């Protein structure tokens, strides 16, 4: 389906990327934490001049109310960014700075980029959520210790770390970027700009991928049972 390669969208041989995952289910707070992680990832992408390859997101619906996010209707299923953000608004600010989750599976992406994704993702040694720490096998990740355990990695720390691999690694892969993994707000060069950009780009989506009828149908798929008593359970 995705065969249009305008301006080397897929085939650019010298483009450099970052990517990360959303591996943890935080129940009703999941969308908020994934929203914050996306901001951290975009901050790193902007600061390093790399393109962000999006993760998948847990399927949540509804708009922000009073600063909180709606509960996930089916956190075991994965959806696109379309399920949590209004893409037209997002693209006005970050269009061209990101790629879809399936990007590396596209046949037009050069092999030297596809095969240059680290096996061990980067994990920042910060005071993240207990649920995350308990789920991570430290032998499967590359741990990066930051100067300030409480506040997280500064953009300058991330820049220095990535600069060591700027030539050899086409894709920098992070395990996750929840919570205080990246302290982008205090950065003197990018902090205020990013905060303004996020304010303009992050608008709640009205699109709902997982309605009750779809979840009931999903329960019938072999090996795809939601295991939920009702669509709103966690």
Backbone bond lengths (Angstrom), bond angles and torsions (degrees), N, CA, C in turn:
res aa  C-N    CA-C-N  psi(-1)  N-CA   C-N-CA  omega(-1)  CA-C   N-CA-C  phi
1 X - - - 1.463 - - 1.524 110.72 -
2 X 1.340 117.24 -43.23 1.459 120.59 -175.17 1.516 110.01 -94.02
3 X 1.332 116.60 84.12 1.464 121.10 -177.73 1.522 112.80 -112.57
4 X 1.327 117.40 -7.66 1.464 120.08 179.14 1.528 108.90 -75.74
5 X 1.326 115.14 126.43 1.466 120.19 -173.81 1.526 110.60 -122.87
6 X 1.315 115.49 48.13 1.458 120.66 -177.26 1.521 111.18 -61.80
7 X 1.331 115.74 130.19 1.472 122.57 179.09 1.531 112.41 56.41
8 X 1.332 116.15 31.90 1.458 119.66 178.22 1.512 113.83 66.80
9 X 1.322 115.77 33.11 1.473 120.43 -178.75 1.529 111.03 -49.62
10 X 1.335 116.56 -45.81 1.455 121.51 178.17 1.526 112.72 -98.93
11 X 1.320 117.58 -38.63 1.464 121.39 -164.80 1.522 115.67 -92.23
12 X 1.323 118.62 -1.04 1.464 120.68 -178.43 1.538 110.22 -55.79
13 X 1.336 117.91 115.62 1.465 120.02 -174.68 1.523 114.30 -77.67
14 X 1.331 117.86 -14.80 1.462 119.75 -176.29 1.528 112.74 -111.24
15 X 1.327 117.71 1.60 1.466 120.71 179.27 1.528 110.02 -66.37
16 X 1.313 115.99 148.20 1.453 122.33 178.24 1.523 109.04 -122.53
17 X 1.324 116.91 145.98 1.454 121.50 -169.94 1.530 111.88 -132.57
18 X 1.325 115.54 161.35 1.459 122.61 165.03 1.519 106.93 -128.98
19 X 1.324 116.12 155.38 1.455 120.26 176.32 1.525 108.40 -151.74
20 X 1.307 116.09 164.05 1.461 121.55 179.25 1.515 108.43 -156.09
21 X 1.331 116.95 175.38 1.459 121.01 -179.38 1.522 110.93 -124.64
22 X 1.331 114.64 165.48 1.469 122.59 173.16 1.531 107.52 -118.38
23 X 1.339 118.48 76.20 1.468 120.19 -169.69 1.521 116.36 -82.69
24 X 1.329 118.28 -11.15 1.466 120.04 -169.20 1.522 112.57 -114.16
25 X 1.323 115.57 139.57 1.465 121.64 174.69 1.521 108.35 -96.73
26 X 1.328 116.89 116.88 1.457 122.28 179.50 1.520 111.78 -103.95
27 X 1.325 117.33 23.16 1.454 120.29 179.72 1.517 111.78 63.41
28 X 1.349 117.98 -135.49 1.466 120.41 -175.70 1.526 114.34 -65.45
29 X 1.341 117.52 -13.39 1.458 120.13 179.58 1.526 113.17 -94.21
30 X 1.321 116.76 1.79 1.462 120.71 -171.96 1.523 112.94 -57.18
31 X 1.309 117.35 -49.17 1.464 119.75 -176.58 1.520 111.13 -63.21
32 X 1.306 118.05 -40.14 1.474 120.01 179.25 1.524 111.22 -61.76
33 X 1.334 116.45 -43.41 1.461 119.43 -179.18 1.534 111.19 -69.38
34 X 1.326 116.96 -35.08 1.463 119.76 177.69 1.526 110.81 -71.08
35 X 1.322 116.50 -33.75 1.463 121.92 175.19 1.526 110.06 -61.41
36 X 1.342 116.34 -46.59 1.462 121.21 179.52 1.531 111.39 -65.54
37 X 1.329 116.75 -39.29 1.466 120.59 178.72 1.524 110.64 -63.91
38 X 1.324 117.27 -38.30 1.459 121.01 178.07 1.524 110.33 -62.98
39 X 1.319 117.51 -40.29 1.458 120.35 177.19 1.523 111.06 -62.26
40 X 1.316 117.84 -42.50 1.462 121.13 178.50 1.524 110.74 -63.04
41 X 1.322 116.49 -41.86 1.465 120.49 179.79 1.529 110.97 -64.36
42 X 1.322 116.66 -42.45 1.462 120.19 178.52 1.530 110.84 -65.89
43 X 1.332 116.60 -36.03 1.460 120.22 177.77 1.524 110.42 -61.20
44 X 1.327 116.93 -43.51 1.469 120.96 178.10 1.526 110.37 -65.83
45 X 1.328 116.70 -40.95 1.462 120.45 179.66 1.525 111.13 -61.76
46 X 1.325 116.47 -44.97 1.463 120.96 -179.97 1.526 110.58 -64.62
47 X 1.329 116.43 -45.71 1.463 120.93 -176.41 1.525 112.36 -66.97
48 X 1.337 117.12 -33.47 1.464 120.62 -177.01 1.522 113.73 -95.51
49 X 1.331 117.09 -10.73 1.456 119.85 -177.47 1.512 112.96 75.16
50 X 1.326 116.87 15.81 1.460 121.16 177.67 1.530 110.38 -95.34
51 X 1.315 115.95 165.31 1.462 122.43 179.30 1.524 108.41 -99.48
52 X 1.324 116.47 136.01 1.462 121.71 -178.97 1.526 110.50 -86.90
53 X 1.327 116.73 123.27 1.465 121.68 169.17 1.528 106.52 -91.70
54 X 1.302 116.51 116.40 1.461 121.59 -173.29 1.524 112.07 -65.99
55 X 1.326 116.63 149.72 1.462 120.42 167.79 1.526 108.50 -83.06
56 X 1.321 116.55 178.26 1.466 118.56 166.55 1.525 106.81 -86.89
57 X 1.326 115.78 161.58 1.463 121.64 -177.56 1.522 109.09 -120.54
58 X 1.317 115.18 151.09 1.462 117.84 176.95 1.522 109.20 -72.74
59 X 1.297 116.13 141.08 1.459 121.09 -169.81 1.522 111.45 -71.44
60 X 1.304 115.98 105.16 1.455 122.42 179.52 1.522 108.88 -127.71
61 X 1.315 115.72 156.46 1.449 119.52 -177.47 1.512 110.47 -135.05
62 X 1.314 115.25 164.36 1.454 120.08 175.36 1.507 113.05 94.85
63 X 1.316 116.87 161.30 1.455 121.86 -177.79 1.518 111.54 -101.14
64 X 1.316 115.12 166.06 1.465 121.02 -178.19 1.527 110.31 -67.28
65 X 1.315 115.82 137.12 1.461 121.56 177.45 1.516 107.83 -130.45
66 X 1.323 116.61 118.80 1.449 119.72 177.26 1.512 114.07 61.73
67 X 1.328 116.88 30.48 1.453 120.38 177.68 1.514 114.07 84.69
68 X 1.340 117.80 -3.20 1.460 120.12 178.16 1.516 109.39 -106.90
69 X 1.328 115.70 169.66 1.460 119.89 179.17 1.514 110.22 -112.95
70 X 1.299 115.78 157.23 1.449 120.17 -178.95 1.529 110.56 -71.70
71 X 1.321 115.00 162.36 1.459 120.29 179.67 1.517 111.02 -71.10
72 X 1.325 115.67 153.51 1.460 119.87 176.47 1.518 108.99 -75.66
73 X 1.323 115.86 129.87 1.454 119.45 179.72 1.517 111.17 -76.32
74 X 1.327 117.52 -31.29 1.456 121.10 177.59 1.515 109.81 -154.45
75 X 1.328 118.07 81.62 1.455 120.94 -174.25 1.517 114.37 -64.70
76 X 1.360 117.52 -13.82 1.461 118.45 179.13 1.520 111.98 -79.23
77 X 1.308 117.53 -17.49 1.443 121.66 179.23 1.522 109.93 -97.90
78 X 1.318 116.00 156.00 1.461 121.04 -177.12 1.522 110.41 -115.54
79 X 1.332 115.25 143.65 1.455 122.10 -179.59 1.529 109.61 -130.84
80 X 1.303 115.66 175.54 1.456 121.07 178.39 1.522 110.23 -89.08
81 X 1.334 115.25 175.61 1.468 120.43 178.11 1.519 111.41 -59.73
82 X 1.321 116.18 -25.21 1.462 121.73 179.84 1.525 112.37 -57.50
83 X 1.329 116.52 -24.71 1.466 119.22 -176.73 1.522 112.94 -76.97
84 X 1.355 118.21 -15.65 1.464 118.66 -178.85 1.522 114.17 -123.85
85 X 1.338 118.51 -20.01 1.462 119.96 -179.38 1.524 111.54 -128.74
86 X 1.313 116.08 149.94 1.462 121.71 174.83 1.532 107.41 -78.30
87 X 1.327 116.03 110.22 1.463 121.05 -170.81 1.526 112.22 -65.05
88 X 1.312 118.61 -37.67 1.468 120.75 -178.95 1.526 110.60 -60.04
89 X 1.335 116.59 -40.68 1.460 120.96 177.98 1.525 110.89 -70.74
90 X 1.313 116.45 -42.60 1.463 122.24 -179.83 1.534 110.83 -60.70
91 X 1.328 115.99 -42.20 1.470 120.20 -176.76 1.522 113.32 -68.83
92 X 1.317 118.09 -23.36 1.460 119.36 178.22 1.521 111.35 -62.64
93 X 1.318 116.21 -27.41 1.459 120.87 -178.89 1.532 111.65 -104.44
94 X 1.328 116.79 -44.39 1.462 119.81 -171.07 1.524 114.04 -113.99
95 X 1.328 117.42 10.64 1.455 119.47 176.14 1.523 110.71 -57.41
96 X 1.317 117.20 130.95 1.459 121.71 -178.46 1.512 113.92 91.90
97 X 1.350 116.79 -14.14 1.469 120.38 -179.33 1.527 112.47 -97.70
98 X 1.333 117.89 1.60 1.456 119.85 -179.18 1.519 110.60 -143.12
99 X 1.327 115.33 163.16 1.460 123.04 176.74 1.526 108.71 -131.39
100 X 1.321 116.71 157.75 1.455 122.32 -178.86 1.536 111.25 -67.82
101 X 1.320 115.58 161.11 1.462 121.92 -175.50 1.533 112.16 -58.38
102 X 1.329 116.98 -34.88 1.470 121.38 -176.57 1.525 113.16 -87.32
103 X 1.316 117.15 10.81 1.469 121.88 -173.42 1.525 113.47 -51.06
104 X 1.314 118.15 -48.01 1.463 121.28 -175.00 1.523 113.12 -70.38
105 X 1.321 117.05 -11.15 1.467 120.48 177.03 1.519 112.51 -86.77
106 X 1.332 116.21 -8.01 1.459 119.17 -177.24 1.528 110.41 -73.43
107 X 1.321 116.44 137.68 1.467 121.48 -176.15 1.518 112.82 -66.74
108 X 1.340 117.96 -18.43 1.460 120.51 -178.23 1.532 112.98 -83.56
109 X 1.323 116.99 -14.78 1.471 119.97 178.22 1.523 108.44 -70.41
110 X 1.327 118.73 128.43 1.477 121.21 -178.32 1.527 111.92 -57.02
111 X 1.321 115.63 143.96 1.463 120.81 -177.45 1.523 112.12 -61.70
112 X 1.337 117.39 -34.49 1.466 118.38 -177.33 1.533 111.74 -68.15
113 X 1.338 116.77 -18.51 1.467 120.33 174.64 1.529 109.67 -86.08
114 X 1.324 116.73 -45.08 1.466 120.75 179.57 1.523 111.94 -58.18
115 X 1.318 115.97 -38.65 1.460 120.76 -174.47 1.522 112.50 -92.41
116 X 1.327 116.59 11.64 1.458 120.81 -177.20 1.529 111.09 -116.04
117 X 1.341 115.13 34.84 1.458 120.68 178.13 1.531 108.26 -101.18
118 X 1.325 119.04 120.08 1.464 121.13 -176.64 1.524 112.47 -58.10
119 X 1.329 116.39 140.73 1.461 121.19 177.17 1.522 110.02 -70.51
120 X 1.330 116.42 -40.88 1.462 120.91 178.54 1.523 109.90 -94.67
121 X 1.335 118.31 112.84 1.468 120.06 178.10 1.521 111.76 -72.49
122 X 1.323 116.52 160.75 1.452 122.53 179.29 1.523 109.61 -80.85
123 X 1.321 116.17 133.54 1.460 121.28 177.37 1.523 108.35 -127.48
124 X 1.328 116.86 119.42 1.458 121.12 -179.26 1.523 110.54 -79.56
125 X 1.322 115.37 129.92 1.455 121.93 -178.90 1.525 109.57 -81.86
126 X 1.329 115.78 78.65 1.460 121.63 -178.43 1.526 109.31 -126.84
127 X 1.325 115.87 172.53 1.467 120.65 -178.92 1.517 110.26 -80.81
128 X 1.315 115.53 66.56 1.461 120.75 179.49 1.531 109.92 -79.88
129 X 1.307 116.73 -171.03 1.452 121.73 -174.68 1.530 111.88 -71.08
130 X 1.334 117.75 142.71 1.468 120.70 178.55 1.525 112.70 -56.10
131 X 1.357 116.48 -36.85 1.467 119.46 179.75 1.521 111.41 -58.65
132 X 1.328 115.47 -35.36 1.458 120.15 -179.00 1.519 111.05 -73.25
133 X 1.323 116.71 -47.58 1.459 120.70 -179.03 1.522 111.18 -57.76
134 X 1.329 117.04 -41.12 1.456 120.78 -177.27 1.523 112.21 -69.53
135 X 1.322 116.82 -20.80 1.469 119.68 -176.12 1.532 113.00 -95.42
136 X 1.332 116.81 -8.08 1.461 119.76 -175.10 1.525 111.43 -98.11
137 X 1.319 116.00 126.21 1.455 121.88 171.92 1.526 107.21 -87.84
138 X 1.316 117.35 110.37 1.455 121.53 -172.46 1.532 113.22 -64.71
139 X 1.314 117.30 -16.23 1.464 119.35 176.95 1.526 111.58 -79.88
140 X 1.341 115.93 -12.89 1.469 120.28 -178.55 1.520 113.30 -97.53
141 X 1.334 117.29 -3.29 1.462 120.95 -177.81 1.527 109.63 -125.55
142 X 1.314 114.83 162.40 1.463 120.68 172.53 1.517 107.62 -100.83
143 X 1.316 116.82 109.67 1.459 122.02 -173.93 1.525 109.97 -82.72
144 X 1.322 115.78 128.66 1.457 122.17 174.99 1.528 107.85 -112.05
145 X 1.329 116.47 117.97 1.461 121.27 179.85 1.521 109.72 -87.16
146 X 1.330 116.17 127.51 1.465 121.31 -177.26 1.526 109.86 -100.53
147 X 1.319 116.21 162.37 1.463 121.50 -177.10 1.517 112.63 -67.47
148 X 1.333 115.83 -39.80 1.464 120.14 -176.97 1.527 109.06 -115.20
149 X 1.329 115.54 101.86 1.458 121.93 -176.10 1.523 112.50 -61.39
150 X 1.329 117.17 -32.02 1.463 121.42 -176.14 1.520 112.96 -80.09
151 X 1.316 115.82 -43.06 1.462 119.85 -174.39 1.524 113.20 -87.18
152 X 1.316 117.60 -22.42 1.454 120.72 -179.97 1.514 112.45 97.82
153 X 1.321 115.85 -178.51 1.460 121.98 -178.57 1.522 110.66 -72.52
154 X 1.301 116.87 133.26 1.465 119.50 173.27 1.518 108.71 -78.08
155 X 1.319 116.29 159.79 1.464 119.67 177.22 1.519 110.76 -61.44
156 X 1.313 117.38 -33.59 1.458 120.49 179.13 1.530 111.09 -66.49
157 X 1.330 116.87 -38.03 1.463 119.70 175.44 1.526 110.67 -63.32
158 X 1.312 116.09 -43.76 1.464 120.24 179.53 1.525 110.32 -63.74
159 X 1.328 116.47 -42.75 1.460 120.54 178.79 1.523 111.39 -59.85
160 X 1.331 116.45 -44.62 1.463 119.91 179.79 1.519 110.99 -63.62
161 X 1.321 116.44 -40.54 1.453 119.74 -179.00 1.526 110.67 -66.82
162 X 1.333 117.13 -47.12 1.462 120.40 -177.52 1.527 111.41 -67.50
163 X 1.330 117.15 -32.28 1.465 120.18 -178.96 1.527 111.91 -60.06
164 X 1.332 117.55 -25.69 1.458 120.92 178.59 1.527 111.93 -68.25
165 X 1.341 115.08 -22.64 1.461 119.75 -175.73 1.523 112.49 -120.21
166 X 1.316 116.58 15.97 1.462 120.66 -172.96 1.522 112.69 -60.85
167 X 1.320 117.42 -32.34 1.466 119.97 -177.65 1.523 112.86 -88.76
168 X 1.330 116.96 -37.29 1.463 119.51 -172.14 1.518 113.89 -89.58
169 X 1.321 118.94 -23.62 1.456 120.80 -176.56 1.523 111.12 -111.05
170 X 1.326 115.82 109.56 1.462 119.92 178.20 1.517 110.94 -72.03
171 X 1.339 116.27 -29.12 1.465 121.13 -179.60 1.529 108.85 -127.22
172 X 1.332 116.63 123.14 1.460 122.34 171.82 1.520 107.04 -97.10
173 X 1.310 116.24 123.66 1.472 120.82 -174.33 1.518 110.36 -113.32
174 X 1.337 116.02 122.49 1.458 122.11 175.87 1.525 109.35 -100.24
175 X 1.315 115.78 144.60 1.462 119.88 177.39 1.530 110.32 -64.59
176 X 1.323 116.45 -51.06 1.457 123.05 179.26 1.516 107.55 -165.86
177 X 1.320 116.52 165.85 1.467 120.47 -177.81 1.524 110.54 -137.05
178 X 1.315 116.29 39.82 1.456 120.40 -178.50 1.525 111.91 -70.80
179 X 1.317 114.78 156.70 1.454 122.06 169.16 1.513 114.51 56.40
180 X 1.335 115.72 -125.25 1.463 120.57 -174.76 1.524 112.58 -95.42
181 X 1.325 117.98 29.28 1.463 120.55 179.43 1.521 111.55 -57.31
182 X 1.332 116.31 -44.21 1.465 121.64 -178.95 1.523 109.64 -123.70
183 X 1.318 116.25 123.67 1.465 121.25 176.28 1.534 108.74 -95.36
184 X 1.328 115.82 78.87 1.461 120.03 -177.13 1.531 111.86 -83.75
185 X 1.323 117.79 -24.57 1.464 120.78 -173.78 1.524 113.10 -64.83
186 X 1.320 117.45 -32.10 1.464 119.97 -177.21 1.524 113.21 -88.49
187 X 1.325 117.09 2.51 1.458 119.08 -178.69 1.530 110.04 -69.65
188 X 1.343 118.52 126.50 1.469 120.69 -175.42 1.520 113.95 -67.31
189 X 1.317 117.35 -25.86 1.464 119.95 -177.84 1.524 112.78 -90.39
190 X 1.333 116.68 -42.29 1.465 120.04 -172.00 1.532 114.38 -110.49
191 X 1.324 118.74 -18.06 1.457 121.08 -171.14 1.518 115.18 -54.70
192 X 1.330 117.90 -56.45 1.469 121.25 -177.60 1.522 111.35 -65.59
193 X 1.335 115.96 -39.11 1.463 120.16 179.45 1.530 110.77 -63.39
194 X 1.331 116.58 -46.27 1.458 120.25 -179.30 1.520 111.36 -63.89
195 X 1.320 116.95 -41.48 1.463 119.84 179.35 1.525 110.36 -60.22
196 X 1.320 117.30 -40.55 1.466 121.47 177.76 1.530 110.59 -66.62
197 X 1.317 116.39 -43.06 1.461 120.57 179.94 1.523 111.64 -63.93
198 X 1.335 117.12 -43.51 1.457 119.87 179.62 1.525 110.95 -64.14
199 X 1.329 116.58 -37.33 1.452 119.99 177.73 1.514 112.41 -61.46
200 X 1.327 115.95 -33.83 1.468 120.41 -179.84 1.523 112.49 -84.63
201 X 1.337 117.84 -29.39 1.466 121.12 -171.06 1.516 114.00 -93.76
202 X 1.335 117.65 -29.92 1.455 120.20 -172.83 1.519 110.36 -91.90
203 X 1.314 114.57 99.82 1.454 122.13 179.33 1.521 107.42 -125.66
204 X 1.302 117.24 133.72 1.452 121.40 -173.40 1.527 112.35 -63.99
205 X 1.319 115.38 137.04 1.457 120.81 179.28 1.521 110.88 -78.14
206 X 1.325 115.89 148.34 1.465 121.19 173.99 1.522 110.52 -101.68
207 X 1.326 115.51 5.06 1.463 120.37 -175.85 1.517 110.31 -86.82
208 X 1.329 117.62 131.57 1.453 122.48 -179.40 1.518 109.10 -118.69
209 X 1.347 115.95 114.24 1.459 119.60 -178.82 1.525 112.38 -87.04
210 X 1.338 115.71 -29.91 1.456 117.47 -172.52 1.522 111.21 -117.06
211 X 1.321 115.95 79.43 1.458 121.50 174.51 1.530 108.75 -76.54
212 X 1.311 116.62 166.43 1.466 120.82 -177.81 1.520 111.62 -56.95
213 X 1.334 117.17 -41.21 1.461 120.04 -178.77 1.519 111.79 -63.24
214 X 1.332 116.46 -36.62 1.458 120.13 179.20 1.522 110.97 -69.31
215 X 1.312 117.55 -37.76 1.457 120.42 179.78 1.525 111.22 -67.28
216 X 1.339 116.93 -37.05 1.456 119.97 176.71 1.526 110.42 -64.25
217 X 1.331 115.89 -39.17 1.453 120.16 177.35 1.524 110.54 -66.69
218 X 1.335 116.17 -39.38 1.462 120.41 -179.31 1.522 111.39 -62.13
219 X 1.335 117.04 -31.87 1.458 120.39 179.11 1.526 112.39 -62.96
220 X 1.326 116.27 -20.82 1.457 120.43 -177.94 1.527 111.99 -86.95
221 X 1.339 117.44 -13.40 1.464 119.24 -178.29 1.521 110.26 -72.01
222 X 1.325 118.19 135.80 1.471 120.93 178.85 1.521 111.15 -57.27
223 X 1.336 116.05 124.02 1.455 120.30 177.29 1.502 115.24 73.04
224 X 1.341 117.71 7.92 1.465 120.73 -176.31 1.526 112.62 -116.91
225 X 1.304 118.07 21.00 1.456 119.97 -178.18 1.516 110.78 -62.27
226 X 1.322 116.01 135.00 1.458 120.27 178.18 1.516 111.38 -71.40
227 X 1.327 116.35 -22.31 1.446 119.83 -178.20 1.510 112.81 69.20
228 X 1.323 116.82 15.37 1.452 121.31 -175.93 1.515 110.29 -104.49
229 X 1.317 116.37 146.94 1.452 121.05 177.57 1.522 110.71 -78.07
230 X 1.321 116.07 -27.94 1.453 119.43 177.72 1.524 107.29 -152.59
231 X 1.343 117.84 162.34 1.452 120.92 -175.79 1.501 114.33 -59.11
232 X 1.326 118.38 -21.71 1.458 119.34 -176.49 1.520 113.52 -95.95
233 X 1.340 117.33 0.92 1.458 119.02 -177.25 1.512 111.03 -77.70
234 X 1.338 117.44 163.09 1.459 121.72 -175.81 1.524 108.98 -124.60
